[in-house]
Amino acid sequence: MDTAGFTLIELLTVIAIIAVLSAILLPALAKAREQAQATICLNNTKQLSLAWHIYVGDHNERLPYNLGLAGSSFRTELNWVNNVMTWNLSSDNTNIATLTQASLGALVARNTSVYRCPADRALSSVQRESGWIARVRSYSMNAMIGDAGNFSTNGSNVNNPGYRQFFKTTQIPRPSEIFVFLDEHPDSINDGYFLNKAPYAGAGGYARAKWTELPASYHSRAAAFAFADGHCALHRWKQPATLAPPFPAAANLPIAIPASPVSAAEDFNWVMAHMSVSSERGAED
């Protein structure tokens, strides 16, 4: 009795159909996954923003400490986070206590997942070889937000003397335009204090605009931002220099901003415009 079976042509036809379906479906699945990661990332910044608002409500509108590594008494649990991200095997990269025991930790119910973007799996080769899956933090705080320790002892930030340092929510004009948190490029994230300096003319001459720290671009060329009014949004970058891949030493910082054309500084100018306002402007602006 003959047994029915597939011919070679039929098998090749089925394989071809599967290949075509895969070619159609895989990009759609990848896009759906990317959109889901962006949604989770925005939710993370929203949770951090809620914790930030609870903190200021409990402290008479005083903002959390936001200490940069250099020039400050950085190692304190009063800070919003208490770690320095690196590409080596420092425990700061994996120690969740640097998040849970810092000032916002209890206010996010010690849920450490809100400190890391799901698209951020950037690791160095030595970290991968040690079996690491990811570092614990992807987000930083705007350097012009909060008490910056030795950087802001005179009431302004020595890194941006022409711009206002905000110590209370009541000092922030148009809070819908000033960001508090963002997901930062893994090559510059370090201390959680996101700083870029505005160009200025000083005794040493004119300092040109440059990226000293870089925002991330995990989400189709975009980064997640949480603003002082509580809303969160993705902002898409336009310049190639802003889109360094998320690898060790990939950012190649600092990155000088060309003087022309004007559009070459569009990304940098957007960040600076949403970090602070000129120190000559009043809180009522």
N, C-alpha and C positions, 0 to 999 in steps of 0.2 A: 504493500500500500504506500502510495507516494505521500510524503509529508510536505505541506506547503511551507514556503519560506520566502525570505526577501531575496530579490536579485541584487547584484552589485549596483546596478543603476538606481534601484530604489533606495538602497542604503546611501549612496552618494547624494541622491536628491534630498533625503531627510537631513543629512549632515549639512547640505547647502542651506536648507531652510532654517536650521538651527543657527547657522552662522549669520544669516541675514537678520533673524530676530534678535540675536545678541548684539549685532551692530546697531540696531535700532533702539533696543531697550537699555543697554548699558550706559550710554550717555545720559538718558533720562533718569536712570537710577542714581548716577553720580550727581546730577544736578539736584535731585530731590534730597540726597544726603547732604550736599553743600548747603541747601536752603535750611534744612533741619539744624545743622550746626550753627548757622547764622542766627536762627531763632533762639537756640539755647544760649548762645553768646550774649545776645541782647537781654535775655532773661537774667543771666548772671550779672550783667552790669546793672540791671534793674534792682536785683536783690542787694547788691553793694550800695546802690543809691538809697534804698530804703533804710539800710543800716546806718548810712551816713546821716540821713535825716533824723532817725531816732536818736543818734548820738548828739546832734546839735540841739534837739529838743530837750535832752537831759542835761545839757551843759549851757543853758541860757544863750543859745544860738552860737556858741563858740565852736569852731570847726575842729575836727580831729587833727592831731599832730601829723605832719607830713614831712619827715626828716630825710634829707639827702645824706648819702654816705659820707662824703668829704666835708670836713669843717663842722660837723655836728656830733652831738652825743647820740649817735644813731641807735646803738643797741639798747633799746628800751621798749617794754611792752606798752608804753603809752602811745607809741607810733601806730599807724593804721595797719601796717604789717611790719614784721621784724626779721626780714631775711634779705639776702643779696644773691640774686640768681647769677650763676656762672656756668662755664662749660666744663668745669672740672668735677671732681667727686665730692665737693663740699656738701655737708649735710643740709645746708640751707635749701638746696634744690629739692629735697624730698621731705624735710621735717615739717609736718603739718602743725606742730606746736608754734612755729613762727607765725602762723595765721590764727589759730584758735585762741592763743593766749594774748594776741595783740588787741588793740582797743575796739575793733569792730567784730572780733571773733564771736563773742557771745551774742551779738546782735544779728548774726546770720545763723544762729542756732548751731554754731561750730560746724556748719556744712561747708567743708573745704572745697567741694566741687565748684562752688560759685566763684572761686578765685582763678579758675582755669578755663580758657576757651577750648571746646572739644576739638577744634581744628588744629590746636597747638600741640604738636607732638615733636617739636624740635629738640633734638639731642645731639651732643657731640659723639664722635666715634667711641671715645673712652666710656661715655655714659651708656651707650648701646651695648658695648661689650660687657658691661657690668650688669646687664639685664634690666636696665631701667626702661620704663614704658613712657614716662613723661615727667616733666618737672611740675612743681605744685602751683605755680602762679603764672598768669598771662597778662594780668592787668596792672596798671599803674595809676597814680593820681597826679593830676595837674599840679606842677610845682608851685603855682601861684595861689593854690588853695590850701589854707591851713597854716598853722605855726610851723615854720621851716627851721626852727632851732637857730643855730648860729648864723644861718643865712638871712634871717629876718629879725634880728634882735633890735634893729633900729626902726622897725615898723614897715620897712620895705625890703624887697628881696635884692641882695647884692648882685645876684645874677642877672636881674632885669630892673635896674634902678629907675628906668623911665616908666615902669608899669606898676600897678597897684598889687600889693599882696593882700589877699582877703583872709581876715581872721574870724569874721562873723558872717552869717548869711545876710544880715542886714546891710553889709558893705558891698554886696554883689549887685551891680546894676544889671538889669535885664537878664535874670538868671536862666532864661530859656536859651541864652546864647553863650554862656560860659560853661565849659565842660568840667566835670569832676574826675570821671574815670574814663579810661580808654584801654583797648587791648594794644599792647606795645610790641614792636618787633623783638623777637627773642634774642637778638644780638646786642640790644641796648637796654634791655629791661632792668637789669641789675637791681637797684635799690627801691624800686617802686615809686620813685620821685621823677616824674616825666618833665624834663627841662629842655627848652630851646630858648636861645637868647635872641632878642630883637637886635637888629643892626643899630649901631649908635656911633656917634662921633665923640671921642674922648681924648685924654691927654696923649694916648698912644696912637692916635690917628683914627681912621674910620674902620669899624669892624663890619665886614660884610655879612650878609645873612648866610646861615649854614645850618644844616641839620646836625645837631649834636646827639640827639636821640630821635628814633624813628618810630612812627606808628606802624602797627601791623597792617597786613593787607590780605588776611586769610579768606575773606568772603567776597570773592569775585572782585578783587581790587579794592575792597572796602574794609574799614575798621569800625568797631562798635564804640559808641560814645554814650556816656550817661551825663546829663546836664543838670545844673544846679536846681532847676525847677522840678526835677524828677523824671522828665521824659528821656527816652533812650532812642538812638537812631544809628543807622549805618551811614558812614560818609565814604563815598567812592573817590579814589585818588586818580589823578589825570596824568601825572608826570612819571616817566619811567624810573627816575632816580628814587621815587618814593616806594617803588615796588620791589625792593630787594627780596630775594627768596629767603625763606625762614631757615637759614643754616648758620652755623658758626662762621664768623668773619665775613659773612655775605654782605652786610650793610656797608662795610668799608667807610665807616664814619671817621671824622666829620665829612659831610658832603656839602661842598660850596654851592650856593644857589646862584646861577648865572644872573648877571645884571640885566640882560636882555635875551630874548623878548620878555615882556612883562608876564606872559603866560607861564614862563618857566618857573616862576615863584608862586604860582597859584596855590599849590598844596601847602607850602610853607606859610604863606600869608593867611590861609584859612585857619591853620592851627594857631598861629599867633593871635589872630583876631578873636579866637574863641578861648584863649587862655586867660586874658585879662584885659584891662583897659588902661589908657594913659593915666599916669599918676596925677595929671593936671585936671582930670575929670572928677566930678563930685559923685558921691554915692547916690544922689538923686537922679543922675543921668539915665 
